[in-house]
Amino acid sequence: MSGDDIWRSYFKFAFDRNPWDRQISWYFYKTKTKASRPSFESFMASRRRAYVANHEIYMEGGALAVDFLGRYENLDADLAKALQMVGVARRLDVPKSNVAPNKETRQDYRSYYSPHTEALVRDWYAPEIALLGYGF
């Protein structure tokens, strides 16, 4: 069996997150050790610093390289769908880890954006937005 045949025989799945929400999470993560946290606008001024390359994980040559792509916002339900697709009927509880201590008090992700930064995310992550139907 060739490598391509083996690859095709596996069930492959991935999850992605609303890019605007993910970008805020990334901002807080990347600036958490700063004595004085830069503004979100300032953080977004450098694509090299701010860009999160998730799309490349599950795409190959512009095509979806996985059999199922779920949304992080629907993690429990979409994981159940993926498991059902491979014949696993039992539901799994996904443990919550790496949750920021101030996440509960953080504002809605939309409140951090200016029209400029909202457009940057729309441009940077256009493939994910189109593929998963995300909106701001």
N, CA, C and O atoms as a GROMACS GRO file, in nm:
protein
  544
    1MET      N    1   0.085  -0.118   0.000
    1MET     CA    2   0.000   0.000   0.000
    1MET      C    3   0.089   0.124   0.000
    1MET      O    4   0.184   0.132   0.078
    2SER      N    5   0.059   0.220  -0.087
    2SER     CA    6   0.139   0.342  -0.095
    2SER      C    7   0.104   0.438   0.020
    2SER      O    8   0.004   0.421   0.089
    3GLY      N    9   0.189   0.537   0.037
    3GLY     CA   10   0.163   0.638   0.139
    3GLY      C   11   0.032   0.710   0.116
    3GLY      O   12  -0.041   0.739   0.211
    4ASP      N   13   0.000   0.740  -0.012
    4ASP     CA   14  -0.127   0.806  -0.043
    4ASP      C   15  -0.246   0.718  -0.007
    4ASP      O   16  -0.346   0.766   0.044
    5ASP      N   17  -0.234   0.587  -0.034
    5ASP     CA   18  -0.342   0.494   0.000
    5ASP      C   19  -0.362   0.488   0.151
    5ASP      O   20  -0.475   0.485   0.199
    6ILE      N   21  -0.254   0.485   0.225
    6ILE     CA   22  -0.262   0.482   0.372
    6ILE      C   23  -0.329   0.610   0.421
    6ILE      O   24  -0.420   0.605   0.504
    7TRP      N   25  -0.284   0.724   0.368
    7TRP     CA   26  -0.342   0.853   0.407
    7TRP      C   27  -0.493   0.854   0.381
    7TRP      O   28  -0.570   0.895   0.467
    8ARG      N   29  -0.534   0.809   0.264
    8ARG     CA   30  -0.677   0.809   0.230
    8ARG      C   31  -0.757   0.711   0.316
    8ARG      O   32  -0.877   0.729   0.333
    9SER      N   33  -0.692   0.610   0.371
    9SER     CA   34  -0.764   0.511   0.452
    9SER      C   35  -0.796   0.563   0.592
    9SER      O   36  -0.885   0.510   0.659
   10TYR      N   37  -0.724   0.666   0.637
   10TYR     CA   38  -0.749   0.723   0.769
   10TYR      C   39  -0.866   0.819   0.766
   10TYR      O   40  -0.892   0.884   0.664
   11PHE      N   41  -0.937   0.828   0.878
   11PHE     CA   42  -1.038   0.932   0.896
   11PHE      C   43  -0.966   1.049   0.959
   11PHE      O   44  -0.909   1.037   1.068
   12LYS      N   45  -0.968   1.162   0.892
   12LYS     CA   46  -0.896   1.281   0.938
   12LYS      C   47  -0.996   1.389   0.973
   12LYS      O   48  -1.091   1.414   0.898
   13PHE      N   49  -0.975   1.454   1.088
   13PHE     CA   50  -1.064   1.563   1.126
   13PHE      C   51  -0.985   1.671   1.198
   13PHE      O   52  -0.879   1.646   1.254
   14ALA      N   53  -1.040   1.790   1.194
   14ALA     CA   54  -0.976   1.905   1.257
   14ALA      C   55  -1.085   2.000   1.304
   14ALA      O   56  -1.202   1.986   1.268
   15PHE      N   57  -1.045   2.097   1.385
   15PHE     CA   58  -1.134   2.201   1.432
   15PHE      C   59  -1.071   2.336   1.408
   15PHE      O   60  -0.949   2.350   1.415
   16ASP      N   61  -1.152   2.433   1.379
   16ASP     CA   62  -1.105   2.570   1.370
   16ASP      C   63  -1.200   2.658   1.448
   16ASP      O   64  -1.310   2.616   1.486
   17ARG      N   65  -1.158   2.779   1.470
   17ARG     CA   66  -1.230   2.872   1.558
   17ARG      C   67  -1.261   2.999   1.481
   17ARG      O   68  -1.189   3.036   1.388
   18ASN      N   69  -1.367   3.066   1.520
   18ASN     CA   70  -1.400   3.195   1.461
   18ASN      C   71  -1.273   3.281   1.462
   18ASN      O   72  -1.220   3.310   1.569
   19PRO      N   73  -1.225   3.322   1.345
   19PRO     CA   74  -1.098   3.395   1.340
   19PRO      C   75  -1.095   3.523   1.422
   19PRO      O   76  -0.990   3.557   1.477
   20TRP      N   77  -1.204   3.593   1.432
   20TRP     CA   78  -1.204   3.717   1.511
   20TRP      C   79  -1.190   3.686   1.660
   20TRP      O   80  -1.119   3.756   1.732
   21ASP      N   81  -1.258   3.583   1.707
   21ASP     CA   82  -1.247   3.540   1.846
   21ASP      C   83  -1.109   3.483   1.873
   21ASP      O   84  -1.046   3.514   1.974
   22ARG      N   85  -1.060   3.398   1.782
   22ARG     CA   86  -0.928   3.338   1.796
   22ARG      C   87  -0.820   3.445   1.802
   22ARG      O   88  -0.724   3.432   1.878
   23GLN      N   89  -0.834   3.552   1.724
   23GLN     CA   90  -0.734   3.657   1.721
   23GLN      C   91  -0.724   3.728   1.855
   23GLN      O   92  -0.614   3.764   1.899
   24ILE      N   93  -0.837   3.749   1.921
   24ILE     CA   94  -0.835   3.812   2.054
   24ILE      C   95  -0.767   3.718   2.154
   24ILE      O   96  -0.686   3.763   2.236
   25SER      N   97  -0.799   3.592   2.147
   25SER     CA   98  -0.735   3.495   2.236
   25SER      C   99  -0.584   3.494   2.213
   25SER      O  100  -0.507   3.490   2.309
   26TRP      N  101  -0.543   3.496   2.087
   26TRP     CA  102  -0.401   3.498   2.052
   26TRP      C  103  -0.333   3.625   2.106
   26TRP      O  104  -0.221   3.620   2.159
   27TYR      N  105  -0.399   3.737   2.093
   27TYR     CA  106  -0.348   3.864   2.143
   27TYR      C  107  -0.323   3.855   2.294
   27TYR      O  108  -0.216   3.891   2.342
   28PHE      N  109  -0.421   3.807   2.368
   28PHE     CA  110  -0.403   3.797   2.513
   28PHE      C  111  -0.293   3.698   2.549
   28PHE      O  112  -0.216   3.722   2.642
   29TYR      N  113  -0.284   3.589   2.476
   29TYR     CA  114  -0.180   3.490   2.502
   29TYR      C  115  -0.041   3.548   2.474
   29TYR      O  116   0.050   3.535   2.556
   30LYS      N  117  -0.025   3.612   2.358
   30LYS     CA  118   0.107   3.663   2.318
   30LYS      C  119   0.152   3.784   2.400
   30LYS      O  120   0.271   3.814   2.404
   31THR      N  121   0.060   3.853   2.463
   31THR     CA  122   0.097   3.974   2.538
   31THR      C  123   0.086   3.955   2.690
   31THR      O  124   0.100   4.051   2.764
   32LYS      N  125   0.061   3.833   2.735
   32LYS     CA  126   0.036   3.812   2.878
   32LYS      C  127   0.156   3.842   2.968
   32LYS      O  128   0.138   3.875   3.085
   33THR      N  129   0.277   3.831   2.915
   33THR     CA  130   0.395   3.856   2.999
   33THR      C  131   0.449   3.998   2.985
   33THR      O  132   0.550   4.032   3.046
   34LYS      N  133   0.385   4.078   2.906
   34LYS     CA  134   0.431   4.217   2.886
   34LYS      C  135   0.401   4.300   3.010
   34LYS      O  136   0.291   4.293   3.066
   35ALA      N  137   0.498   4.379   3.052
   35ALA     CA  138   0.476   4.468   3.167
   35ALA      C  139   0.362   4.565   3.138
   35ALA      O  140   0.280   4.595   3.225
   36SER      N  141   0.358   4.612   3.015
   36SER     CA  142   0.252   4.700   2.971
   36SER      C  143   0.199   4.642   2.839
   36SER      O  144   0.265   4.650   2.736
   37ARG      N  145   0.081   4.585   2.844
   37ARG     CA  146   0.023   4.521   2.726
   37ARG      C  147  -0.002   4.626   2.617
   37ARG      O  148  -0.064   4.729   2.643
   38PRO      N  149   0.048   4.600   2.494
   38PRO     CA  150   0.020   4.694   2.384
   38PRO      C  151  -0.128   4.691   2.350
   38PRO      O  152  -0.199   4.595   2.383
   39SER      N  153  -0.175   4.794   2.285
   39SER     CA  154  -0.314   4.794   2.242
   39SER      C  155  -0.333   4.684   2.137
   39SER      O  156  -0.238   4.642   2.072
   40PHE      N  157  -0.455   4.640   2.121
   40PHE     CA  158  -0.485   4.540   2.019
   40PHE      C  159  -0.450   4.595   1.881
   40PHE      O  160  -0.396   4.524   1.797
   41GLU      N  161  -0.481   4.720   1.858
   41GLU     CA  162  -0.450   4.786   1.730
   41GLU      C  163  -0.300   4.779   1.702
   41GLU      O  164  -0.259   4.748   1.590
   42SER      N  165  -0.219   4.808   1.802
   42SER     CA  166  -0.074   4.804   1.787
   42SER      C  167  -0.026   4.661   1.762
   42SER      O  168   0.060   4.638   1.676
   43PHE      N  169  -0.081   4.567   1.835
   43PHE     CA  170  -0.046   4.425   1.817
   43PHE      C  171  -0.076   4.381   1.674
   43PHE      O  172   0.004   4.309   1.614
   44MET      N  173  -0.188   4.423   1.620
   44MET     CA  174  -0.230   4.382   1.486
   44MET      C  175  -0.152   4.451   1.375
   44MET      O  176  -0.164   4.412   1.259
   45ALA      N  177  -0.072   4.551   1.408
   45ALA     CA  178   0.005   4.624   1.306
   45ALA      C  179   0.110   4.536   1.239
   45ALA      O  180   0.156   4.567   1.129
   46SER      N  181   0.149   4.428   1.304
   46SER     CA  182   0.250   4.338   1.248
   46SER      C  183   0.187   4.202   1.220
   46SER      O  184   0.162   4.124   1.312
   47ARG      N  185   0.162   4.174   1.094
   47ARG     CA  186   0.106   4.042   1.057
   47ARG      C  187   0.199   3.931   1.103
   47ARG      O  188   0.153   3.826   1.149
   48ARG      N  189   0.329   3.953   1.092
   48ARG     CA  190   0.425   3.850   1.133
   48ARG      C  191   0.405   3.810   1.279
   48ARG      O  192   0.417   3.693   1.314
   49ARG      N  193   0.374   3.906   1.364
   49ARG     CA  194   0.353   3.880   1.506
   49ARG      C  195   0.212   3.828   1.533
   49ARG      O  196   0.193   3.742   1.619
   50ALA      N  197   0.114   3.879   1.461
   50ALA     CA  198  -0.025   3.856   1.497
   50ALA      C  199  -0.092   3.740   1.423
   50ALA      O  200  -0.191   3.686   1.473
   51TYR      N  201  -0.043   3.700   1.308
   51TYR     CA  202  -0.111   3.600   1.225
   51TYR      C  203  -0.104   3.460   1.287
   51TYR      O  204   0.002   3.419   1.336
   52VAL      N  205  -0.214   3.388   1.285
   52VAL     CA  206  -0.223   3.251   1.335
   52VAL      C  207  -0.254   3.160   1.215
   52VAL      O  208  -0.362   3.170   1.156
   53ALA      N  209  -0.162   3.074   1.180
   53ALA     CA  210  -0.173   2.993   1.059
   53ALA      C  211  -0.245   2.860   1.084
   53ALA      O  212  -0.182   2.754   1.075
   54ASN      N  213  -0.373   2.863   1.114
   54ASN     CA  214  -0.449   2.740   1.134
   54ASN      C  215  -0.490   2.675   1.003
   54ASN      O  216  -0.490   2.553   0.991
   55HIS      N  217  -0.524   2.755   0.907
   55HIS     CA  218  -0.579   2.707   0.780
   55HIS      C  219  -0.488   2.603   0.714
   55HIS      O  220  -0.536   2.505   0.658
   56GLU      N  221  -0.358   2.625   0.723
   56GLU     CA  222  -0.262   2.536   0.659
   56GLU      C  223  -0.262   2.396   0.721
   56GLU      O  224  -0.215   2.301   0.658
   57ILE      N  225  -0.312   2.383   0.841
   57ILE     CA  226  -0.312   2.254   0.910
   57ILE      C  227  -0.407   2.155   0.844
   57ILE      O  228  -0.377   2.035   0.839
   58TYR      N  229  -0.518   2.202   0.792
   58TYR     CA  230  -0.619   2.111   0.738
   58TYR      C  231  -0.647   2.130   0.590
   58TYR      O  232  -0.741   2.071   0.536
   59MET      N  233  -0.568   2.211   0.523
   59MET     CA  234  -0.582   2.232   0.378
   59MET      C  235  -0.455   2.186   0.309
   59MET      O  236  -0.346   2.193   0.365
   60GLU      N  237  -0.471   2.140   0.187
   60GLU     CA  238  -0.355   2.104   0.106
   60GLU      C  239  -0.384   2.142  -0.039
   60GLU      O  240  -0.480   2.094  -0.099
   61GLY      N  241  -0.300   2.228  -0.093
   61GLY     CA  242  -0.319   2.271  -0.231
   61GLY      C  243  -0.452   2.339  -0.255
   61GLY      O  244  -0.511   2.325  -0.363
   62GLY      N  245  -0.502   2.412  -0.155
   62GLY     CA  246  -0.629   2.483  -0.168
   62GLY      C  247  -0.752   2.397  -0.147
   62GLY      O  248  -0.864   2.445  -0.160
   63ALA      N  249  -0.732   2.270  -0.114
   63ALA     CA  250  -0.845   2.179  -0.093
   63ALA      C  251  -0.844   2.129   0.052
   63ALA      O  252  -0.739   2.118   0.116
   64LEU      N  253  -0.961   2.099   0.100
   64LEU     CA  254  -0.975   2.044   0.235
   64LEU      C  255  -0.906   1.908   0.240
   64LEU      O  256  -0.935   1.820   0.157
   65ALA      N  257  -0.815   1.889   0.334
   65ALA     CA  258  -0.738   1.765   0.345
   65ALA      C  259  -0.789   1.674   0.456
   65ALA      O  260  -0.727   1.572   0.486
   66VAL      N  261  -0.901   1.710   0.516
   66VAL     CA  262  -0.959   1.628   0.622
   66VAL      C  263  -1.100   1.584   0.581
   66VAL      O  264  -1.161   1.644   0.492
   67ASP      N  265  -1.148   1.482   0.647
   67ASP     CA  266  -1.281   1.430   0.616
   67ASP      C  267  -1.391   1.506   0.690
   67ASP      O  268  -1.506   1.506   0.648
   68PHE      N  269  -1.353   1.570   0.799
   68PHE     CA  270  -1.451   1.647   0.877
   68PHE      C  271  -1.381   1.767   0.938
   68PHE      O  272  -1.273   1.754   0.997
   69LEU      N  273  -1.442   1.882   0.923
   69LEU     CA  274  -1.390   2.005   0.982
   69LEU      C  275  -1.498   2.062   1.074
   69LEU      O  276  -1.604   2.103   1.028
   70GLY      N  277  -1.467   2.064   1.203
   70GLY     CA  278  -1.563   2.114   1.300
   70GLY      C  279  -1.530   2.255   1.344
   70GLY      O  280  -1.422   2.308   1.316
   71ARG      N  281  -1.626   2.313   1.413
   71ARG     CA  282  -1.610   2.448   1.467
   71ARG      C  283  -1.581   2.439   1.617
   71ARG      O  284  -1.650   2.367   1.690
   72TYR      N  285  -1.482   2.511   1.660
   72TYR     CA  286  -1.444   2.513   1.801
   72TYR      C  287  -1.562   2.554   1.888
   72TYR      O  288  -1.579   2.503   1.999
   73GLU      N  289  -1.643   2.647   1.838
   73GLU     CA  290  -1.758   2.695   1.914
   73GLU      C  291  -1.860   2.584   1.939
   73GLU      O  292  -1.942   2.594   2.030
   74ASN      N  293  -1.856   2.479   1.859
   74ASN     CA  294  -1.946   2.364   1.872
   74ASN      C  295  -1.866   2.238   1.903
   74ASN      O  296  -1.901   2.129   1.857
   75LEU      N  297  -1.759   2.252   1.979
   75LEU     CA  298  -1.664   2.143   2.000
   75LEU      C  299  -1.729   2.012   2.042
   75LEU      O  300  -1.704   1.909   1.980
   76ASP      N  301  -1.811   2.014   2.146
   76ASP     CA  302  -1.871   1.890   2.194
   76ASP      C  303  -1.959   1.825   2.089
   76ASP      O  304  -1.948   1.705   2.063
   77ALA      N  305  -2.047   1.903   2.027
   77ALA     CA  306  -2.139   1.848   1.927
   77ALA      C  307  -2.065   1.803   1.801
   77ALA      O  308  -2.095   1.698   1.745
   78ASP      N  309  -1.968   1.883   1.757
   78ASP     CA  310  -1.896   1.847   1.635
   78ASP      C  311  -1.802   1.729   1.658
   78ASP      O  312  -1.782   1.649   1.566
   79LEU      N  313  -1.746   1.716   1.776
   79LEU     CA  314  -1.665   1.598   1.807
   79LEU      C  315  -1.755   1.474   1.805
   79LEU      O  316  -1.716   1.369   1.755
   80ALA      N  317  -1.874   1.487   1.860
   80ALA     CA  318  -1.969   1.374   1.857
   80ALA      C  319  -2.001   1.334   1.713
   80ALA      O  320  -2.010   1.215   1.682
   81LYS      N  321  -2.017   1.433   1.623
   81LYS     CA  322  -2.042   1.404   1.481
   81LYS      C  323  -1.924   1.330   1.420
   81LYS      O  324  -1.943   1.231   1.348
   82ALA      N  325  -1.803   1.376   1.447
   82ALA     CA  326  -1.683   1.311   1.392
   82ALA      C  327  -1.672   1.168   1.442
   82ALA      O  328  -1.643   1.077   1.365
   83LEU      N  329  -1.696   1.148   1.570
   83LEU     CA  330  -1.690   1.013   1.625
   83LEU      C  331  -1.798   0.923   1.565
   83LEU      O  332  -1.774   0.807   1.535
   84GLN      N  333  -1.917   0.979   1.548
   84GLN     CA  334  -2.026   0.903   1.487
   84GLN      C  335  -1.991   0.861   1.345
   84GLN      O  336  -2.027   0.752   1.301
   85MET      N  337  -1.919   0.947   1.272
   85MET     CA  338  -1.880   0.917   1.135
   85MET      C  339  -1.786   0.795   1.127
   85MET      O  340  -1.780   0.728   1.024
   86VAL      N  341  -1.714   0.767   1.235
   86VAL     CA  342  -1.626   0.649   1.236
   86VAL      C  343  -1.683   0.535   1.320
   86VAL      O  344  -1.614   0.438   1.349
   87GLY      N  345  -1.810   0.548   1.358
   87GLY     CA  346  -1.877   0.438   1.426
   87GLY      C  347  -1.864   0.436   1.577
   87GLY      O  348  -1.894   0.335   1.640
   88VAL      N  349  -1.821   0.546   1.636
   88VAL     CA  350  -1.812   0.554   1.782
   88VAL      C  351  -1.939   0.622   1.831
   88VAL      O  352  -1.959   0.742   1.809
   89ALA      N  353  -2.023   0.545   1.898
   89ALA     CA  354  -2.154   0.597   1.939
   89ALA      C  355  -2.148   0.670   2.073
   89ALA      O  356  -2.236   0.751   2.102
   90ARG      N  357  -2.049   0.644   2.153
   90ARG     CA  358  -2.048   0.706   2.286
   90ARG      C  359  -2.000   0.850   2.278
   90ARG      O  360  -1.916   0.885   2.196
   91ARG      N  361  -2.055   0.930   2.365
   91ARG     CA  362  -2.022   1.072   2.371
   91ARG      C  363  -1.906   1.092   2.468
   91ARG      O  364  -1.903   1.031   2.576
   92LEU      N  365  -1.813   1.176   2.430
   92LEU     CA  366  -1.698   1.204   2.516
   92LEU      C  367  -1.710   1.344   2.574
   92LEU      O  368  -1.752   1.437   2.506
   93ASP      N  369  -1.672   1.357   2.699
   93ASP     CA  370  -1.665   1.489   2.760
   93ASP      C  371  -1.526   1.546   2.732
   93ASP      O  372  -1.426   1.482   2.764
   94VAL      N  373  -1.522   1.662   2.673
   94VAL     CA  374  -1.395   1.725   2.641
   94VAL      C  375  -1.350   1.807   2.762
   94VAL      O  376  -1.420   1.899   2.804
   95PRO      N  377  -1.234   1.773   2.818
   95PRO     CA  378  -1.188   1.850   2.934
   95PRO      C  379  -1.152   1.992   2.893
   95PRO      O  380  -1.105   2.016   2.782
   96LYS      N  381  -1.175   2.085   2.983
   96LYS     CA  382  -1.141   2.226   2.958
   96LYS      C  383  -1.002   2.251   3.016
   96LYS      O  384  -0.980   2.238   3.136
   97SER      N  385  -0.909   2.286   2.929
   97SER     CA  386  -0.775   2.318   2.974
   97SER      C  387  -0.727   2.443   2.900
   97SER      O  388  -0.787   2.484   2.800
   98ASN      N  389  -0.622   2.501   2.948
   98ASN     CA  390  -0.564   2.621   2.888
   98ASN      C  391  -0.668   2.734   2.878
   98ASN      O  392  -0.670   2.808   2.781
   99VAL      N  393  -0.751   2.744   2.980
   99VAL     CA  394  -0.851   2.850   2.983
   99VAL      C  395  -0.791   2.969   3.057
   99VAL      O  396  -0.746   2.956   3.171
  100ALA      N  397  -0.791   3.082   2.992
  100ALA     CA  398  -0.734   3.203   3.054
  100ALA      C  399  -0.810   3.238   3.180
  100ALA      O  400  -0.933   3.231   3.182
  101PRO      N  401  -0.739   3.274   3.287
  101PRO     CA  402  -0.807   3.305   3.413
  101PRO      C  403  -0.906   3.421   3.404
  101PRO      O  404  -1.004   3.423   3.478
  102ASN      N  405  -0.882   3.515   3.315
  102ASN     CA  406  -0.972   3.631   3.305
  102ASN      C  407  -1.071   3.617   3.190
  102ASN      O  408  -1.139   3.714   3.155
  103LYS      N  409  -1.081   3.499   3.132
  103LYS     CA  410  -1.167   3.481   3.015
  103LYS      C  411  -1.313   3.515   3.047
  103LYS      O  412  -1.383   3.572   2.964
  104GLU      N  413  -1.358   3.479   3.165
  104GLU     CA  414  -1.498   3.504   3.200
  104GLU      C  415  -1.528   3.654   3.210
  104GLU      O  416  -1.640   3.696   3.184
  105THR      N  417  -1.428   3.733   3.246
  105THR     CA  418  -1.450   3.877   3.261
  105THR      C  419  -1.415   3.955   3.134
  105THR      O  420  -1.438   4.075   3.125
  106ARG      N  421  -1.359   3.885   3.036
  106ARG     CA  422  -1.322   3.951   2.911
  106ARG      C  423  -1.447   3.993   2.836
  106ARG      O  424  -1.550   3.926   2.841
  107GLN      N  425  -1.438   4.103   2.766
  107GLN     CA  426  -1.549   4.154   2.687
  107GLN      C  427  -1.571   4.066   2.564
  107GLN      O  428  -1.485   3.985   2.529
  108ASP      N  429  -1.685   4.082   2.502
  108ASP     CA  430  -1.712   4.014   2.376
  108ASP      C  431  -1.602   4.050   2.277
  108ASP      O  432  -1.557   4.164   2.272
  109TYR      N  433  -1.557   3.953   2.199
  109TYR     CA  434  -1.443   3.977   2.109
  109TYR      C  435  -1.466   4.095   2.016
  109TYR      O  436  -1.370   4.164   1.981
  110ARG      N  437  -1.589   4.120   1.976
  110ARG     CA  438  -1.617   4.230   1.881
  110ARG      C  439  -1.578   4.366   1.937
  110ARG      O  440  -1.544   4.458   1.861
  111SER      N  441  -1.584   4.380   2.068
  111SER     CA  442  -1.556   4.510   2.130
  111SER      C  443  -1.410   4.553   2.118
  111SER      O  444  -1.378   4.670   2.140
  112TYR      N  445  -1.322   4.461   2.086
  112TYR     CA  446  -1.180   4.494   2.074
  112TYR      C  447  -1.143   4.549   1.936
  112TYR      O  448  -1.033   4.602   1.918
  113TYR      N  449  -1.232   4.536   1.841
  113TYR     CA  450  -1.200   4.567   1.702
  113TYR      C  451  -1.238   4.708   1.660
  113TYR      O  452  -1.341   4.762   1.700
  114SER      N  453  -1.152   4.764   1.578
  114SER     CA  454  -1.183   4.885   1.502
  114SER      C  455  -1.222   4.837   1.362
  114SER      O  456  -1.200   4.720   1.330
  115PRO      N  457  -1.279   4.923   1.280
  115PRO     CA  458  -1.306   4.880   1.142
  115PRO      C  459  -1.179   4.830   1.072
  115PRO      O  460  -1.185   4.737   0.991
  116HIS      N  461  -1.065   4.892   1.101
  116HIS     CA  462  -0.939   4.851   1.038
  116HIS      C  463  -0.897   4.710   1.080
  116HIS      O  464  -0.865   4.628   0.994
  117THR      N  465  -0.897   4.682   1.211
  117THR     CA  466  -0.853   4.550   1.256
  117THR      C  467  -0.954   4.442   1.217
  117THR      O  468  -0.915   4.328   1.189
  118GLU      N  469  -1.081   4.475   1.216
  118GLU     CA  470  -1.182   4.379   1.170
  118GLU      C  471  -1.156   4.341   1.025
  118GLU      O  472  -1.167   4.224   0.988
  119ALA      N  473  -1.121   4.439   0.943
  119ALA     CA  474  -1.092   4.414   0.801
  119ALA      C  475  -0.963   4.334   0.784
  119ALA      O  476  -0.954   4.251   0.694
  120LEU      N  477  -0.863   4.358   0.869
  120LEU     CA  478  -0.739   4.280   0.863
  120LEU      C  479  -0.769   4.132   0.883
  120LEU      O  480  -0.723   4.048   0.805
  121VAL      N  481  -0.846   4.100   0.985
  121VAL     CA  482  -0.880   3.961   1.012
  121VAL      C  483  -0.962   3.903   0.896
  121VAL      O  484  -0.939   3.789   0.855
  122ARG      N  485  -1.055   3.979   0.845
  122ARG     CA  486  -1.136   3.934   0.731
  122ARG      C  487  -1.046   3.900   0.612
  122ARG      O  488  -1.071   3.803   0.541
  123ASP      N  489  -0.944   3.980   0.590
  123ASP     CA  490  -0.850   3.957   0.479
  123ASP      C  491  -0.756   3.839   0.507
  123ASP      O  492  -0.742   3.749   0.424
  124TRP      N  493  -0.693   3.840   0.625
  124TRP     CA  494  -0.595   3.737   0.659
  124TRP      C  495  -0.656   3.597   0.657
  124TRP      O  496  -0.593   3.502   0.613
  125TYR      N  497  -0.779   3.586   0.705
  125TYR     CA  498  -0.840   3.454   0.724
  125TYR      C  499  -0.958   3.429   0.631
  125TYR      O  500  -1.050   3.355   0.666
  126ALA      N  501  -0.956   3.490   0.515
  126ALA     CA  502  -1.066   3.474   0.419
  126ALA      C  503  -1.099   3.328   0.388
  126ALA      O  504  -1.217   3.295   0.380
  127PRO      N  505  -1.000   3.240   0.370
  127PRO     CA  506  -1.035   3.100   0.339
  127PRO      C  507  -1.115   3.032   0.450
  127PRO      O  508  -1.213   2.963   0.423
  128GLU      N  509  -1.073   3.050   0.576
  128GLU     CA  510  -1.146   2.990   0.688
  128GLU      C  511  -1.286   3.048   0.700
  128GLU      O  512  -1.383   2.976   0.725
  129ILE      N  513  -1.295   3.178   0.684
  129ILE     CA  514  -1.424   3.247   0.695
  129ILE      C  515  -1.521   3.192   0.589
  129ILE      O  516  -1.637   3.165   0.619
  130ALA      N  517  -1.472   3.177   0.468
  130ALA     CA  518  -1.556   3.125   0.360
  130ALA      C  519  -1.591   2.978   0.382
  130ALA      O  520  -1.706   2.938   0.364
  131LEU      N  521  -1.494   2.900   0.421
  131LEU     CA  522  -1.513   2.756   0.438
  131LEU      C  523  -1.612   2.723   0.550
  131LEU      O  524  -1.697   2.635   0.535
  132LEU      N  525  -1.600   2.794   0.660
  132LEU     CA  526  -1.682   2.762   0.776
  132LEU      C  527  -1.799   2.860   0.796
  132LEU      O  528  -1.877   2.846   0.890
  133GLY      N  529  -1.810   2.958   0.709
  133GLY     CA  530  -1.923   3.051   0.715
  133GLY      C  531  -1.920   3.143   0.835
  133GLY      O  532  -2.025   3.181   0.887
  134TYR      N  533  -1.802   3.179   0.880
  134TYR     CA  534  -1.793   3.268   0.994
  134TYR      C  535  -1.830   3.411   0.957
  134TYR      O  536  -1.811   3.454   0.843
  135GLY      N  537  -1.882   3.482   1.053
  135GLY     CA  538  -1.911   3.623   1.039
  135GLY      C  539  -1.861   3.697   1.160
  135GLY      O  540  -1.840   3.637   1.266
  136PHE      N  541  -1.842   3.825   1.144
  136PHE     CA  542  -1.794   3.907   1.256
  136PHE      C  543  -1.904   3.922   1.358
  136PHE      O  544  -1.885   3.987   1.460
   0.00000   0.00000   0.00000
